[in-house]
Amino acid sequence: MWRRDIGTIWDRNAEQYPQKEAIVDSRTRLTWAEAKLQIDRIALRLMELIERDKVLVTQLPNCAELMLLYVACQEAGIINAGALRTLRHKDMEHVLASVDAQGVVIPWKFHDFDHFAMIQEIKPNLPHLKHIIVIGEEVPPGAISLDEMRHEPLEKKYPPQRLRERALAATEITGIRHTSGTTGVPKIVEQVTCVRMLLAKELVRAFKLTSDDVVAAVTPLAAGPAQIALIGAPLVGAKSIIMDRFVAEDFFKLVEEEKVTVAAVVPAILEMMLRDPNLGKYDLSSLRALNCSGAPMAPKLAEEIEEKTGAIVFQRFGIQDIGSLTIATVDDPKEVRHLTLGKPHRGSEIRIVDEDGNDVPTGETGEIILRGALAVSGYFMDPERTQQTWDKDGWARSGDLGRFDEQGNLMIVGRIKDIIIRGGQNIDAAEVEAILRTHPKVSEVAAVAMPDPVLGEKACAYVVTKPGQQDLTFNEMVSFMKDKVAAFKLPERLEIIKALPLVAETKINKRALRQDIAEKLKAEGKLQS
């Protein structure tokens, strides 16, 4: 099925389902035949612009063009580097420079931000950057129109085998992704088509996906959870519906109008769905499965979503740095789907080890390490960092603490580095968060270190309350927790906020929270500048 590249799948779908819709977004509806024709045209034009094995960066919101480019780059022998649409001058310059990108694809303006002006400002510092490609009907002078590329009949200029000669093989690096970088300079992770297709097969299996499904992409296609739309749906010929950003009521409308059946989400999206007063106003009967990843999910949250939507909720666990690790399935019992992250992917090996690298007994906690078919191949142009992450036997350390239950399902306990050190005593932030998540007034929580001139660090709890529960007090929180955890682990400050800041729209940005509390303490005179 994927003898050479992912384009083979799109070729097959164009032949088998030519008039069936493949991609839908707010501006575009494309059948498989139309999508494949536009992919080929884009690929042929990219082939004229960019050398084989060089990099094209795509900084786009969720849109049909992003999916078309994903396939077109592989057909044209070009490495696709997805960049989050929220990156600005300094970060985008780093992304483009770190991979010697020869081209970049952007919107002209999106949500009042001028992406073209940004690229023009940083372009003098990027000697390899030759081409700025812009999506949409309006294109500024000096840019190349992707719309024109989509509709220029270059297939008449080149013989059919031209793309087959340029296409990247299944074992070549076809994509790279910059990690979200909450702790420093982002790493650049390699993606290989054969690994991506193995993940696609696992997603299809877990969702029980068929060509009759309608898959909604509600998180960024450039990041993790939405892979079910980017690579899973094409594998079985299912339609992908793309939201440029998630708004709960818009999602409900989309499910009703397009008969969406499955979607991949993060816990914050489930919370937004529950909180939205319009939840009961739309027909969600088509929605059968929601896969949640990206952050810990409260079991009660999953239960409420299942009760109010009828969709089965199950979890997946992956780490952008090292690969996808585990997945539950729609057929698993509720206690597996809600309380665990499922079993290791077929072809992958996971071990739970102590500090010396020795396996711990089942049920005991240790660091999660991974090797196998769904591990990433390494860091792009960085053999030293690759060797630091993977040992000589191919095992990569995750930095996450976990344990297996008796059935072989994985549970996350915490993160090795997510530790608050209070006067020499270690506080596991994940432990604090897990307890606070069970408070009846708490919707979301993040525990972070706040600086203290005497003890070094203390714990601060950032809490998003449930609707109408903003009156949660510090004393209430402490009273609720004091019998459940050692006294030194109790948070010593409570901050109520409307939403937790996210990185890549999926992962809590704890660095931003640590900066926020430090600034508050300075403003209050409790910490020297």
C-alpha positions as CSV (number, residue, x, y, z in Angstrom):
1,M,0.0,0.0,0.0
2,W,2.9,2.4,0.7
3,R,5.4,0.9,-1.7
4,R,7.2,4.2,-2.2
5,D,5.5,7.2,-0.6
6,I,2.2,8.4,0.9
7,G,1.1,9.6,-2.5
8,T,0.4,6.0,-3.4
9,I,-2.5,6.0,-0.9
10,W,-4.0,9.2,-2.4
11,D,-3.6,7.6,-5.9
12,R,-5.6,4.6,-4.8
13,N,-8.3,6.8,-3.2
14,A,-8.6,8.9,-6.3
15,E,-9.2,5.7,-8.3
16,Q,-11.5,4.0,-5.9
17,Y,-13.5,7.0,-4.6
18,P,-13.0,9.8,-7.3
19,Q,-16.3,11.7,-6.4
20,K,-16.2,11.0,-2.7
21,E,-15.3,14.0,-0.6
22,A,-11.8,13.8,0.9
23,I,-11.0,17.2,2.5
24,V,-13.4,19.9,3.8
25,D,-12.5,23.2,5.5
26,S,-14.2,26.6,5.9
27,R,-13.3,27.6,2.3
28,T,-12.8,24.3,0.4
29,R,-14.5,21.0,-0.4
30,L,-12.4,18.6,-2.4
31,T,-13.1,15.1,-3.7
32,W,-10.3,12.5,-3.7
33,A,-9.8,13.0,-7.5
34,E,-9.7,16.8,-7.1
35,A,-7.3,16.6,-4.1
36,K,-5.0,14.3,-5.9
37,L,-4.8,16.5,-9.0
38,Q,-4.0,19.5,-6.9
39,I,-1.4,17.6,-4.9
40,D,0.4,16.6,-8.2
41,R,0.3,20.2,-9.5
42,I,1.7,21.6,-6.2
43,A,4.4,18.9,-6.2
44,L,5.5,19.6,-9.8
45,R,5.8,23.3,-9.0
46,L,7.7,22.7,-5.8
47,M,10.0,20.5,-7.8
48,E,10.8,23.5,-9.9
49,L,11.5,25.7,-6.9
50,I,13.2,23.6,-4.3
51,E,16.0,21.0,-4.5
52,R,15.4,17.4,-3.6
53,D,16.0,16.6,0.1
54,K,15.8,20.3,1.0
55,V,13.3,21.8,3.5
56,L,10.0,23.6,3.0
57,V,8.6,25.1,6.2
58,T,4.8,25.4,6.5
59,Q,3.4,27.8,9.0
60,L,-0.3,27.5,8.5
61,P,-3.5,27.3,10.5
62,N,-5.5,24.2,10.0
63,C,-6.6,24.2,6.4
64,A,-7.0,22.0,3.3
65,E,-3.7,23.4,1.9
66,L,-1.8,22.0,4.8
67,M,-3.0,18.4,4.0
68,L,-2.3,18.9,0.3
69,L,1.3,20.2,1.0
70,Y,2.0,17.3,3.4
71,V,1.5,14.8,0.5
72,A,2.9,17.1,-2.3
73,C,6.2,17.6,-0.5
74,Q,6.8,13.8,-0.3
75,E,5.9,13.5,-4.0
76,A,8.4,16.3,-4.9
77,G,11.2,14.8,-2.8
78,I,11.1,17.7,-0.3
79,I,11.2,17.6,3.5
80,N,8.2,19.2,5.1
81,A,8.8,21.1,8.3
82,G,5.6,22.1,10.1
83,A,5.8,25.2,12.3
84,L,3.1,26.2,14.8
85,R,1.1,29.2,13.6
86,T,1.6,31.0,16.9
87,L,5.4,31.4,16.4
88,R,6.6,34.9,15.8
89,H,9.8,36.6,14.6
90,K,12.5,35.2,16.8
91,D,11.1,31.7,16.9
92,M,10.3,31.6,13.2
93,E,13.8,32.8,12.3
94,H,15.2,30.0,14.4
95,V,13.0,27.4,12.7
96,L,13.9,28.5,9.2
97,A,17.6,28.9,10.0
98,S,18.0,25.6,11.8
99,V,17.0,23.6,8.8
100,D,18.4,25.9,6.0
101,A,14.8,26.1,4.6
102,Q,14.6,27.1,0.9
103,G,11.0,28.0,1.1
104,V,8.1,28.8,3.5
105,V,4.3,28.6,3.1
106,I,2.2,31.1,5.1
107,P,-1.1,32.9,5.1
108,W,-0.7,36.6,4.3
109,K,-2.6,37.6,7.4
110,F,-4.4,35.4,9.9
111,H,-6.3,36.8,12.9
112,D,-4.9,40.3,12.4
113,F,-1.2,39.1,12.3
114,D,0.8,39.8,9.2
115,H,2.8,36.7,8.5
116,F,4.2,38.0,5.2
117,A,5.6,41.1,6.9
118,M,7.2,39.0,9.5
119,I,9.0,36.8,7.0
120,Q,10.1,39.9,5.0
121,E,11.6,41.3,8.2
122,I,13.6,38.2,9.1
123,K,14.5,37.2,5.5
124,P,17.8,39.2,5.3
125,N,19.1,36.9,8.1
126,L,18.1,33.8,6.2
127,P,20.5,33.3,3.2
128,H,19.0,29.9,2.2
129,L,15.4,31.2,2.1
130,K,14.5,31.8,-1.6
131,H,10.7,31.4,-1.9
132,I,7.7,32.8,0.1
133,I,4.5,31.0,-0.8
134,V,1.2,32.4,0.4
135,I,-2.2,30.7,0.6
136,G,-5.5,32.4,-0.2
137,E,-7.0,34.4,-3.0
138,E,-5.0,37.6,-2.2
139,V,-1.2,37.4,-2.4
140,P,1.2,40.3,-1.7
141,P,3.8,41.4,-4.3
142,G,6.9,39.3,-4.0
143,A,5.1,36.1,-3.0
144,I,4.2,33.0,-4.9
145,S,0.5,32.1,-4.9
146,L,-0.3,28.6,-3.7
147,D,-3.8,28.9,-5.3
148,E,-2.1,29.4,-8.7
149,M,0.1,26.4,-8.0
150,R,-3.0,24.3,-7.3
151,H,-4.7,25.2,-10.6
152,E,-1.8,25.4,-13.0
153,P,-2.0,22.3,-15.3
154,L,1.7,21.3,-15.0
155,E,0.7,17.7,-15.5
156,K,0.6,18.6,-19.2
157,K,4.2,19.8,-19.1
158,Y,5.8,16.7,-17.4
159,P,5.5,13.0,-18.0
160,P,3.7,10.9,-15.3
161,Q,6.9,9.3,-14.1
162,R,8.5,12.6,-13.2
163,L,7.1,12.7,-9.8
164,R,7.7,9.0,-9.2
165,E,11.4,9.7,-9.9
166,R,11.5,12.5,-7.3
167,A,9.3,11.0,-4.6
168,L,10.9,10.3,-1.2
169,A,11.0,6.6,-0.4
170,A,9.2,5.2,2.6
171,T,12.5,4.9,4.5
172,E,13.7,8.4,3.8
173,I,13.2,11.4,6.1
174,T,10.0,13.1,4.8
175,G,9.1,15.4,7.6
176,I,10.6,17.2,10.5
177,R,8.9,18.8,13.5
178,H,10.3,21.3,16.0
179,T,9.4,20.3,19.6
180,S,7.4,22.8,21.5
181,G,10.3,24.0,23.5
182,T,8.9,24.7,27.0
183,T,12.3,24.1,28.5
184,G,14.7,25.7,26.1
185,V,15.8,25.5,22.4
186,P,13.4,23.2,20.5
187,K,14.8,20.0,19.1
188,I,14.1,19.0,15.5
189,V,12.5,15.5,15.3
190,E,12.8,13.4,12.1
191,Q,9.7,11.7,10.6
192,V,9.9,8.8,8.2
193,T,7.0,7.7,6.1
194,C,7.1,4.0,7.0
195,V,6.9,4.9,10.7
196,R,4.0,7.4,10.1
197,M,2.1,4.7,8.2
198,L,2.5,2.3,11.0
199,L,1.1,4.9,13.4
200,A,-1.8,5.4,10.9
201,K,-2.6,1.7,11.0
202,E,-2.6,1.8,14.8
203,L,-5.0,4.7,14.8
204,V,-7.3,3.0,12.3
205,R,-7.3,-0.1,14.5
206,A,-8.0,1.8,17.7
207,F,-10.8,3.9,16.3
208,K,-12.1,1.0,14.1
209,L,-12.0,3.5,11.3
210,T,-13.6,2.8,7.9
211,S,-14.2,4.7,4.7
212,D,-17.6,5.7,6.0
213,D,-16.2,7.7,8.9
214,V,-15.9,11.5,9.0
215,V,-12.8,12.6,10.9
216,A,-12.7,16.1,12.5
217,A,-9.3,17.8,12.9
218,V,-9.8,20.1,15.9
219,T,-6.2,20.4,17.1
220,P,-3.3,21.7,15.0
221,L,-2.4,19.4,12.1
222,A,1.2,20.5,12.7
223,A,1.2,18.8,16.1
224,G,0.2,15.5,17.6
225,P,-3.5,14.6,18.2
226,A,-4.8,15.5,14.8
227,Q,-2.7,12.8,13.1
228,I,-5.9,10.7,12.8
229,A,-7.1,13.2,10.1
230,L,-3.7,13.8,8.5
231,I,-2.6,10.2,8.1
232,G,-5.3,7.9,9.5
233,A,-8.3,9.0,7.4
234,P,-6.5,8.7,4.0
235,L,-5.4,5.2,4.8
236,V,-9.0,4.0,4.7
237,G,-10.5,6.7,2.4
238,A,-12.4,8.5,5.2
239,K,-13.3,12.2,4.9
240,S,-11.4,14.8,6.9
241,I,-13.1,17.9,8.2
242,I,-10.7,20.7,9.3
243,M,-11.4,23.4,11.8
244,D,-9.0,26.3,11.7
245,R,-9.4,26.7,15.5
246,F,-11.6,25.0,18.1
247,V,-14.7,26.8,19.3
248,A,-17.1,24.4,21.1
249,E,-20.3,25.6,19.5
250,D,-18.7,25.6,16.1
251,F,-17.7,22.0,16.7
252,F,-21.2,21.0,17.7
253,K,-22.5,22.6,14.5
254,L,-19.9,20.8,12.5
255,V,-20.8,17.4,14.0
256,E,-24.5,18.0,13.2
257,E,-24.0,19.3,9.7
258,E,-21.2,17.0,8.5
259,K,-22.1,14.0,10.6
260,V,-18.7,13.8,12.2
261,T,-18.0,10.4,13.7
262,V,-14.5,10.7,15.3
263,A,-12.1,13.3,16.5
264,A,-8.8,13.5,18.4
265,V,-8.8,16.0,21.3
266,V,-7.0,17.2,24.4
267,P,-8.5,17.5,27.9
268,A,-8.9,21.3,27.5
269,I,-11.2,20.7,24.5
270,L,-13.3,18.2,26.5
271,E,-13.6,20.8,29.2
272,M,-14.7,23.5,26.7
273,M,-17.3,21.1,25.3
274,L,-18.8,20.4,28.8
275,R,-18.8,24.1,29.8
276,D,-20.5,25.3,26.6
277,P,-24.2,26.1,27.2
278,N,-25.0,24.9,23.7
279,L,-23.9,21.3,24.3
280,G,-27.5,20.0,24.3
281,K,-28.8,22.1,21.4
282,Y,-27.2,20.1,18.6
283,D,-27.6,16.6,17.2
284,L,-24.3,14.8,18.1
285,S,-25.7,11.3,17.5
286,S,-23.1,10.7,14.7
287,L,-20.2,11.2,17.1
288,R,-19.0,7.8,18.2
289,A,-15.4,8.2,19.4
290,L,-13.0,10.8,20.9
291,N,-9.4,10.0,21.4
292,C,-7.7,12.2,24.1
293,S,-4.0,12.8,24.4
294,G,-1.5,15.6,25.1
295,A,-2.1,16.0,28.9
296,P,-3.5,14.0,31.8
297,M,-7.3,13.5,31.6
298,A,-9.5,13.3,34.7
299,P,-11.6,10.1,34.6
300,K,-14.7,12.1,35.7
301,L,-14.3,14.3,32.7
302,A,-14.3,11.3,30.3
303,E,-17.5,10.0,32.0
304,E,-19.3,13.2,31.7
305,I,-18.4,13.6,28.0
306,E,-19.6,10.0,27.3
307,E,-22.9,10.7,29.2
308,K,-23.6,13.9,27.3
309,T,-22.4,13.1,23.8
310,G,-22.7,9.3,23.6
311,A,-19.2,9.2,22.2
312,I,-16.6,6.7,23.6
313,V,-13.6,8.4,25.1
314,F,-10.2,6.6,25.1
315,Q,-6.6,7.8,25.5
316,R,-3.3,7.7,23.7
317,F,0.2,8.5,24.9
318,G,3.0,9.9,22.8
319,I,6.1,12.1,23.2
320,Q,7.0,14.3,20.3
321,D,10.7,13.8,21.0
322,I,10.8,10.0,20.9
323,G,7.5,8.8,19.3
324,S,4.1,7.3,20.0
325,L,4.1,4.8,22.8
326,T,0.6,3.4,23.7
327,I,-3.0,3.5,22.8
328,A,-6.3,2.2,24.2
329,T,-9.1,1.3,21.8
330,V,-12.9,1.9,21.4
331,D,-13.4,-1.8,22.4
332,D,-11.6,-1.5,25.8
333,P,-13.7,-1.4,29.0
334,K,-14.3,1.9,30.6
335,E,-11.7,1.4,33.3
336,V,-9.0,0.9,30.7
337,R,-10.1,3.8,28.5
338,H,-10.4,6.3,31.3
339,L,-7.8,5.2,33.9
340,T,-5.0,4.1,31.6
341,L,-3.2,5.0,28.4
342,G,-3.7,1.6,26.9
343,K,-1.1,-0.9,25.7
344,P,2.1,-0.4,23.7
345,H,1.7,-0.1,19.9
346,R,2.3,-3.2,17.9
347,G,6.0,-3.3,17.0
348,S,7.0,-1.2,19.9
349,E,8.7,-2.1,23.2
350,I,8.2,-0.3,26.5
351,R,10.0,-0.9,29.7
352,I,9.7,0.6,33.2
353,V,13.1,1.0,34.7
354,D,14.8,2.2,37.9
355,E,17.6,4.8,38.0
356,D,20.1,2.1,37.1
357,G,18.2,1.0,34.1
358,N,16.9,-2.2,35.6
359,D,13.3,-3.3,35.0
360,V,11.0,-2.8,38.0
361,P,8.2,-5.3,38.9
362,T,4.7,-5.0,37.4
363,G,2.8,-2.4,39.3
364,E,5.8,-0.5,40.5
365,T,6.9,3.0,39.3
366,G,9.9,3.8,37.2
367,E,11.0,5.7,34.1
368,I,9.3,4.8,30.8
369,I,11.7,3.9,28.0
370,L,10.9,3.1,24.4
371,R,12.3,1.4,21.3
372,G,10.7,-0.1,18.2
373,A,8.7,0.6,15.1
374,L,7.0,3.7,16.2
375,A,10.0,5.5,17.7
376,V,11.3,8.5,15.8
377,S,14.5,8.0,13.9
378,G,16.5,10.8,15.6
379,Y,17.1,14.5,15.6
380,F,17.6,16.3,12.3
381,M,21.2,17.2,11.6
382,D,22.1,16.6,15.2
383,P,23.8,13.2,15.7
384,E,25.3,14.2,19.1
385,R,21.8,14.9,20.6
386,T,20.5,11.7,19.0
387,Q,23.2,9.6,20.6
388,Q,22.4,11.3,24.0
389,T,18.8,10.3,23.7
390,W,19.0,6.8,22.3
391,D,21.4,4.2,23.9
392,K,23.4,1.7,21.9
393,D,20.6,-0.8,22.0
394,G,18.0,1.7,20.7
395,W,16.2,2.6,23.9
396,A,15.1,6.2,24.4
397,R,14.4,7.6,27.9
398,S,11.1,9.5,28.1
399,G,11.6,11.4,31.3
400,D,8.1,10.3,32.4
401,L,7.4,8.1,35.4
402,G,4.9,5.3,34.9
403,R,3.8,1.8,35.8
404,F,2.0,-1.1,34.1
405,D,-1.1,-2.7,35.5
406,E,-1.6,-6.5,35.6
407,Q,-3.1,-6.4,32.1
408,G,-0.2,-4.5,30.6
409,N,-1.9,-1.1,30.3
410,L,0.3,1.9,31.0
411,M,-0.4,4.6,33.6
412,I,1.5,7.8,33.9
413,V,2.5,8.7,37.5
414,G,4.5,11.9,36.9
415,R,7.5,13.5,35.2
416,I,11.0,13.1,36.5
417,K,11.9,16.7,35.8
418,D,8.5,18.2,36.9
419,I,9.7,18.4,40.5
420,I,9.3,21.3,43.0
421,I,12.2,21.2,45.5
422,R,10.9,22.8,48.8
423,G,13.8,23.1,51.2
424,G,15.4,20.0,49.9
425,Q,12.2,17.9,49.8
426,N,10.9,16.9,46.4
427,I,7.2,17.6,45.5
428,D,5.9,15.7,42.4
429,A,3.7,18.3,40.6
430,A,1.7,15.5,38.9
431,E,0.8,14.1,42.4
432,V,-0.5,17.4,43.5
433,E,-2.4,17.9,40.3
434,A,-4.0,14.5,40.4
435,I,-5.4,15.2,43.9
436,L,-6.7,18.6,43.0
437,R,-8.4,17.3,39.9
438,T,-10.8,15.4,42.1
439,H,-12.0,18.6,43.9
440,P,-15.6,19.2,43.0
441,K,-14.9,22.8,42.1
442,V,-11.8,22.2,40.0
443,S,-11.9,21.8,36.2
444,E,-8.1,22.0,35.3
445,V,-5.0,22.5,37.4
446,A,-1.3,23.0,37.0
447,A,1.2,22.9,40.0
448,V,4.4,24.9,39.5
449,A,7.3,26.0,41.5
450,M,7.3,29.6,42.8
451,P,10.6,31.0,44.1
452,D,11.0,31.5,47.8
453,P,14.0,33.3,49.4
454,V,14.1,30.8,52.3
455,L,13.1,27.4,51.0
456,G,14.2,27.9,47.4
457,E,10.8,26.8,46.0
458,K,7.2,26.4,47.1
459,A,4.2,24.9,45.2
460,C,1.7,27.2,43.6
461,A,-1.5,25.8,42.2
462,Y,-3.0,27.4,39.1
463,V,-6.7,26.3,38.9
464,V,-9.4,26.7,36.3
465,T,-12.7,26.2,38.2
466,K,-15.9,24.7,36.9
467,P,-18.7,27.1,35.8
468,G,-20.1,29.0,38.8
469,Q,-17.3,27.8,41.1
470,Q,-14.9,30.7,41.0
471,D,-15.4,31.2,44.7
472,L,-12.9,28.4,45.5
473,T,-10.6,29.7,48.3
474,F,-7.1,28.8,49.3
475,N,-8.4,27.4,52.7
476,E,-10.9,25.2,50.9
477,M,-8.1,23.8,48.7
478,V,-5.8,23.1,51.6
479,S,-8.6,21.6,53.7
480,F,-9.5,19.3,50.8
481,M,-5.9,18.1,50.3
482,K,-4.4,18.0,53.8
483,D,-5.5,14.4,54.6
484,K,-4.5,13.1,51.1
485,V,-0.8,14.3,50.9
486,A,2.1,15.1,53.1
487,A,2.0,18.6,54.6
488,F,5.1,19.8,52.8
489,K,3.5,19.0,49.4
490,L,0.5,21.3,50.0
491,P,0.4,24.2,47.6
492,E,1.2,27.5,49.4
493,R,-0.6,29.7,46.9
494,L,-3.7,29.5,44.8
495,E,-4.2,31.3,41.5
496,I,-7.6,31.1,39.8
497,I,-7.4,31.7,36.1
498,K,-9.8,31.4,33.1
499,A,-7.6,29.0,31.1
500,L,-4.2,27.4,31.4
501,P,-1.7,28.6,28.8
502,L,-0.8,26.0,26.3
503,V,2.2,25.2,24.0
504,A,1.3,23.8,20.6
505,E,-2.3,24.1,21.7
506,T,-2.0,20.7,23.5
507,K,0.5,20.9,26.3
508,I,0.4,23.1,29.5
509,N,3.0,25.8,29.3
510,K,4.4,25.6,32.8
511,R,7.3,27.9,32.0
512,A,4.8,30.7,31.4
513,L,3.1,29.9,34.7
514,R,6.4,30.0,36.6
515,Q,7.3,33.3,35.0
516,D,3.8,34.6,35.9
517,I,4.0,33.8,39.6
518,A,7.6,35.1,39.8
519,E,6.4,38.4,38.4
520,K,3.5,38.5,40.8
521,L,5.8,37.9,43.8
522,K,8.1,40.7,42.6
523,A,5.2,43.1,42.2
524,E,4.0,42.3,45.7
525,G,7.5,42.9,47.1
526,K,7.9,39.3,48.2
527,L,10.7,38.6,45.8
528,Q,13.6,40.8,44.9
529,S,14.0,41.8,41.2
